[in-house]
Amino acid sequence: MSHVLSTSGFASLFPKKEILGFVVLALILFIVLPLSLDIFRLNLIGKYLTYAFVAVGLVLCWGYGGILSLGQGVFFGLGGYAMAMFLKLEASDPESTKIQSTPGIPDFMDWNQLTELPLFWEPFHSFGFTLAAIILLPCIFGYIVGVAMFKRRVGGVYFAIITQALAAILTILIIGQQGYTGGVNGMTDLRTLHGYDIRTDSAKYFFYFVCVVMLFICLFIAQFIRKSKLGRLLVAMRDKEDRVRFSGYDVANFKIFVFCIGGVFAAIGGAMFTLQVGFMSPTLVGIVPSIEMVIFCAVGGRLSIVGAVYGALIVNFAKTSFSESFPELWLFAMGGLFIAVVMAFPNGLAGLYNTYAAPKVDALIDKIFSKKTSTPAAPPPPPAVPPAKTTASKSETPVIPQGAIHE
């Protein structure tokens, strides 16, 4: 009985027509790309995948919940800076910083004439605290923003503008507090993680696969939310929020929850970015990168978590290729791409796939599965045999007509 329930539960969570997308993505990220690309290109793909965390979170917030956040770079920066603080403290041991005026503190603090480590930096000596901070900081920040906005029924364009303002505020704060955050240069020269050099080729391979595994964990969580009752409520809130509220549900709490989930996904992506690239900068926190993250989601498809991953990969690859030749025109190309998505294919690449390719793929899958599950034809019935003529048995007495004896 439990086997039947677990099988049916898995089938409802990963329908036959959707599981193909997860399998193909896993084959590409785990097998095809590592075998076909050199370490430089693979590390570049790993960098692109860190943005896919943000895009997947935006699918839940924007695509299903109708919450357009233009400040996801804030959460990306929270996770990235939390990991960078731990790595920077490990790289700033007294032996490595003995030439400074104050050994044992990060170099940018010494340049800004700080004589001791700030109090809020102290807990980041612990790797366990750092991992907890990557999850809890975006949750706390998202909860505060969500309560302040959603409890007052602030949404739509107003919420998008407010989140954009938060991204600008955080950027200004990081740049202004140079002695505590590294300023406009960010946190650089991140070398080791528990003594393991993160700059070597083997480390880059390792962190690439860690990034892919973490991405699939986030994909499974997002898929579970999509297929659960919560996912259906999010869609209902997006389409008819007042009707859901009149049905007795607290719409604000659902919005706060999905906003926090999207923030946690983005923070995990920021932490993985720091590990793979080796630095963290305020240029990854502001308004422009936050809008780019929305475009990743829109191009891939704001209703498809797998499509969001492809969107992050394709747009970032185009950015790298295009900006090498025309760096000053990339922002115009990005704006034109967003306009094209909104006007030509609003559901992104996933929408194009569902419209043109999915019917053919589904028909092929159904044909394959029907062949595997079909039973062999039953043999034809034997030909009918006419009944044999029966003769009277010896024990039977013949019937003698009346009067035959006298004749």
Secondary structure, 3 states (H helix, E strand, C coil): CHHHHHHHHHHHHCCHHHHHHHHHHHHHHHHHHHHHCCHHHHHHHHHHHHHHHHHHHHHHHHHHCCCCCCCHHHHHHHHHHHHHHHHHHHHCCCCCCCCCCCCCCCHHHHHCCCCCCCHHHHHHHCHHHHHHHHHHHHHHHHHHHHHHHHCCCCCHHHHHHHHHHHHHHHHHHHHHCHHHHCHHHCECCCCEECCEECCCHHHHHHHHHHHHHHHHHHHHHHHHHHHCHHHHHHHHHHHCHHHHHHCCCCHHHHHHHHHHHHHHHHHHHHHHHHHHHCCECHHHCCHHHHHHHHHHHHHHCCCCHHHHHHHHHHHHHHHHHHHHHCHHHHHHHHHHHHHHHHHCCCCHHHHHHHHHHHHHHHHHHHHHHHHHHCCCCCCCCCCCCCCCCCCCCCCCCCCCCCCCCCC
